[in-house]
Amino acid sequence: MRRRAAREIVVQSLYQLEMNEASTLMDAIQTVLDSADESDGNNPYFNMDVNYVTGILNGVIQRKDQIDQILTRYLKSWKVDRLSKVDHQILRLAVYEMLFVSDVPEKVAVNEAIELAKHFGTDESGKFVNGVLGKMLKEFEA
């Protein structure tokens, strides 16, 4: 399974959990998988690595408060609770990968988050996510 597909599942599952549309991790993942279009046989989630996806999901959820505190430092004129639910989940995943996943380079986490924001968010989401994570990245590189 490609990591991009895993990230898509993670973001959608985090959203399901945040909106209380799913009560457990596995319920959230199953909801995402059930909604995937399997009609053309090219479902990118077909060979999902459950352990990888649940590991990332668990990590983000366990560190959610810590991640939100970090995000607060980089949000100019924004509060975490005012973020769109989709952008918030994407930012949480990216910060988790940047800080806690050793085999994902920070720039890759940022680029993947921007692509996820363009795919799942609004027209402005990609720019917004880039701005927030770009500030973090500059601090890391300093």
C-alpha positions as CSV (number, residue, x, y, z in Angstrom):
1,M,0.0,0.0,0.0
2,R,1.3,3.4,-0.9
3,R,1.8,5.8,2.0
4,R,-0.3,8.4,0.3
5,A,-3.3,6.1,0.4
6,A,-2.6,5.3,4.0
7,R,-2.5,9.0,4.8
8,E,-5.8,9.5,3.0
9,I,-7.3,6.7,5.2
10,V,-5.8,8.3,8.3
11,V,-7.2,11.8,7.6
12,Q,-10.6,10.4,6.7
13,S,-10.6,8.2,9.8
14,L,-9.6,11.1,12.1
15,Y,-12.4,13.1,10.6
16,Q,-14.9,10.3,11.3
17,L,-13.7,10.1,14.9
18,E,-13.7,13.9,15.3
19,M,-17.3,14.2,14.0
20,N,-18.4,11.3,16.2
21,E,-19.5,9.4,13.2
22,A,-17.4,6.5,14.4
23,S,-16.8,5.3,17.9
24,T,-13.6,3.3,17.5
25,L,-10.6,3.4,15.2
26,M,-11.6,0.3,13.4
27,D,-15.2,1.7,12.9
28,A,-13.7,4.8,11.4
29,I,-11.4,2.9,9.1
30,Q,-14.2,0.6,8.0
31,T,-16.4,3.6,7.2
32,V,-13.7,5.0,5.0
33,L,-13.1,1.7,3.3
34,D,-16.9,1.2,2.8
35,S,-17.2,4.6,1.1
36,A,-14.3,4.0,-1.3
37,D,-15.3,3.4,-4.9
38,E,-14.6,-0.2,-5.8
39,S,-16.5,-0.2,-9.0
40,D,-13.5,0.2,-11.3
41,G,-11.3,-2.3,-9.4
42,N,-8.6,0.3,-8.8
43,N,-9.4,1.0,-5.2
44,P,-6.2,2.4,-3.7
45,Y,-7.1,1.1,-0.3
46,F,-7.5,-2.5,-1.5
47,N,-4.2,-3.8,0.0
48,M,-4.4,-1.6,3.1
49,D,-1.7,-2.3,5.7
50,V,-3.9,-2.3,8.8
51,N,-1.0,-2.2,11.2
52,Y,0.6,0.8,9.6
53,V,-2.7,2.8,9.4
54,T,-3.8,1.9,12.9
55,G,-0.3,2.7,14.2
56,I,-0.4,6.2,12.7
57,L,-4.0,6.8,13.8
58,N,-3.2,5.7,17.4
59,G,-0.1,7.9,17.4
60,V,-2.0,11.0,16.3
61,I,-4.9,10.3,18.8
62,Q,-2.6,9.7,21.7
63,R,-0.7,12.9,21.0
64,K,-3.6,15.0,19.9
65,D,-3.4,17.6,22.7
66,Q,0.3,17.9,22.4
67,I,0.0,18.3,18.6
68,D,-2.7,21.0,19.0
69,Q,-0.5,22.9,21.4
70,I,2.3,22.8,18.9
71,L,-0.1,24.0,16.1
72,T,-1.2,26.9,18.3
73,R,2.3,28.3,18.1
74,Y,2.2,28.4,14.3
75,L,-1.3,29.7,13.7
76,K,-1.3,33.4,13.1
77,S,-4.6,35.0,13.9
78,W,-6.2,31.6,14.2
79,K,-7.2,29.4,17.0
80,V,-7.1,25.6,16.7
81,D,-10.9,25.3,17.3
82,R,-11.6,27.6,14.4
83,L,-9.8,25.5,11.9
84,S,-11.9,23.5,9.4
85,K,-12.2,19.9,10.6
86,V,-10.5,18.6,7.5
87,D,-7.5,21.0,7.6
88,H,-7.2,20.3,11.3
89,Q,-6.9,16.6,10.8
90,I,-4.4,17.1,8.0
91,L,-2.3,19.3,10.1
92,R,-2.4,16.9,13.0
93,L,-1.2,14.1,10.8
94,A,1.6,16.2,9.3
95,V,2.9,17.4,12.7
96,Y,2.8,13.8,14.0
97,E,4.8,12.6,11.1
98,M,7.3,15.5,11.4
99,L,7.9,15.0,15.0
100,F,7.3,11.3,15.8
101,V,7.8,9.2,12.7
102,S,11.5,8.8,12.1
103,D,11.4,7.4,8.6
104,V,9.4,10.3,7.1
105,P,11.5,13.4,6.3
106,E,9.9,16.6,7.4
107,K,9.7,18.0,3.9
108,V,7.9,14.9,2.7
109,A,5.3,15.2,5.6
110,V,4.7,18.9,4.5
111,N,4.4,18.1,0.8
112,E,2.0,15.2,1.5
113,A,-0.1,17.4,3.8
114,I,-0.4,20.1,1.1
115,E,-1.5,17.5,-1.4
116,L,-4.1,16.1,1.1
117,A,-5.3,19.6,1.7
118,K,-5.8,20.2,-2.0
119,H,-7.6,16.9,-2.4
120,F,-9.9,17.0,0.7
121,G,-10.0,20.7,1.6
122,T,-11.2,23.9,0.1
123,D,-9.5,25.9,-2.7
124,E,-7.4,27.7,0.0
125,S,-6.6,24.7,2.1
126,G,-3.3,23.9,0.3
127,K,-2.0,27.4,0.8
128,F,-3.1,27.5,4.4
129,V,-1.5,24.1,5.3
130,N,1.7,25.1,3.5
131,G,1.9,28.4,5.4
132,V,1.5,26.7,8.8
133,L,3.8,23.8,8.2
134,G,6.3,26.0,6.3
135,K,6.8,28.0,9.5
136,M,7.4,24.8,11.4
137,L,9.8,23.6,8.8
138,K,11.8,26.8,8.9
139,E,12.2,26.5,12.6
140,F,13.4,22.9,12.3
141,E,16.0,23.8,9.7
142,A,17.3,26.8,11.8
